[in-house]
Amino acid sequence: MYKLTNYENPFSDFDRLVKRYDNLFRAPDLFKFDDGFKMMKTDIKETDTAYDITLAIPGFKKEDIKISLNDNVLTVTAERNDEKKEQDKDGKVIMNEIYRGTMSRSFQMDDGTTPEDITAKYEDGMLKLEVAKKPHKEEDVKMISIN
């Protein structure tokens, strides 16, 4: 008869130690979504006359943020490409965790929304947009018969 024994990885304690050490120095990612996709955290509030959209874009300058409206789609894009990296005396990068790159978020607007209907203010890492509502046209409902 054979005796079964549990196999234990001789390096498992070391692997756990390395994971704990890595987690000590891992900064929280302000833009990370559950699937790893980078996006801006957003709150949207509807009032009687407008949509109030607030986007968290910390660490960006006002000049790094672009807002566009094309075919009733409002797009907010933020881009940061500064190349400042900490280096040791040999010129090797020690750590590089700050997000550099481009992220954007898009929203479908009411038909006929124009740039004049939108106001924007960026302060303390928060972009606040107010989009005036357009009155909806009452369309004639046409019934379709069933055969």
C-alpha positions in Angstrom: 0.0 0.0 0.0 1.2 3.5 -0.8 1.3 6.3 1.7 0.1 9.7 0.3 1.8 12.8 1.6 1.1 16.4 0.9 3.6 18.2 -1.3 4.6 21.6 0.0 6.4 24.0 -2.1 9.7 24.7 -0.3 9.6 28.3 -1.5 6.0 29.1 -0.4 7.1 31.0 2.7 9.4 33.1 0.6 6.7 33.8 -2.0 4.3 35.0 0.7 7.0 37.2 2.1 7.7 38.8 -1.3 4.0 39.5 -1.9 3.7 41.2 1.5 6.8 43.3 0.9 5.4 44.3 -2.6 2.1 45.3 -1.0 3.8 47.5 1.5 5.1 49.8 -1.2 2.2 49.6 -3.7 0.3 53.0 -3.8 -3.4 52.9 -4.4 -4.3 53.6 -8.0 -6.8 56.5 -8.2 -7.9 55.7 -11.7 -8.0 51.9 -11.6 -11.3 50.2 -12.3 -12.0 46.6 -11.3 -10.8 45.2 -14.6 -7.6 47.3 -14.6 -8.9 49.8 -17.1 -7.9 53.4 -16.4 -10.8 55.8 -16.1 -12.0 58.9 -14.4 -14.3 58.4 -11.4 -17.6 60.3 -12.2 -20.7 61.5 -10.4 -23.7 62.7 -12.4 -26.7 64.6 -11.0 -29.8 65.6 -12.8 -31.7 68.8 -12.0 -34.7 70.3 -13.7 -32.6 72.4 -16.0 -29.2 70.6 -16.3 -27.0 67.6 -15.8 -24.2 68.2 -13.3 -21.2 66.0 -14.1 -18.2 65.9 -11.7 -15.1 64.0 -12.7 -12.1 63.2 -10.4 -8.9 64.0 -12.3 -6.3 64.6 -9.5 -2.8 65.6 -10.4 -3.5 67.1 -13.8 -3.2 70.7 -14.8 -6.0 72.5 -16.4 -4.0 72.7 -19.6 -3.8 68.9 -19.7 -7.6 68.5 -19.9 -9.5 68.8 -23.2 -13.3 68.8 -23.5 -14.9 68.2 -26.9 -18.5 67.8 -28.3 -19.0 65.8 -31.5 -22.2 64.3 -32.7 -23.9 64.8 -29.3 -21.0 63.0 -27.5 -19.2 64.9 -24.8 -15.7 63.6 -24.4 -13.3 64.6 -21.6 -9.6 63.7 -22.2 -6.7 64.2 -19.8 -3.1 63.6 -20.8 0.1 63.8 -18.8 3.5 62.9 -20.3 6.0 64.5 -18.0 9.1 62.4 -18.0 10.5 63.2 -14.5 11.8 60.1 -12.9 13.9 59.6 -9.8 17.3 58.1 -10.6 20.2 56.8 -8.5 23.8 57.9 -9.1 24.2 55.4 -11.9 21.1 56.8 -13.7 18.9 53.8 -13.0 15.2 54.4 -12.3 14.5 53.6 -8.7 10.7 53.8 -8.7 8.1 54.9 -11.3 4.5 54.7 -10.1 3.0 58.0 -11.2 0.5 57.6 -14.0 1.6 59.1 -17.3 -0.5 58.8 -20.4 -4.0 59.5 -21.7 -7.4 58.7 -20.3 -10.8 59.8 -21.5 -14.5 59.5 -20.6 -17.5 60.1 -23.0 -21.1 60.8 -22.4 -24.1 60.8 -24.8 -25.8 64.2 -24.7 -29.3 65.3 -25.7 -29.9 66.0 -29.4 -28.9 69.6 -30.3 -26.5 70.1 -27.4 -24.0 72.8 -28.4 -20.8 73.9 -26.7 -22.6 77.0 -25.5 -24.9 74.7 -23.4 -21.9 73.5 -21.4 -19.9 75.2 -18.7 -16.7 73.8 -17.1 -14.7 74.5 -14.0 -11.5 72.7 -12.8 -10.5 73.1 -9.2 -8.6 70.9 -6.7 -8.5 67.9 -9.0 -12.2 68.0 -9.8 -13.7 68.9 -13.2 -17.3 70.2 -12.8 -19.4 70.3 -15.9 -22.9 71.7 -16.2 -24.8 70.7 -19.3 -28.1 72.5 -20.0 -31.0 70.2 -20.8 -32.7 70.5 -24.2 -36.4 70.3 -24.3 -37.6 67.0 -25.8 -39.8 67.2 -28.8 -43.1 65.3 -28.5 -43.1 63.0 -31.5 -46.2 61.5 -33.1 -46.4 57.8 -32.0 -47.3 55.6 -35.0 -48.9 52.3 -34.1 -48.0 49.2 -36.0 -50.6 46.5 -36.5 -49.9 42.9 -35.8 -51.0 40.4 -38.5 
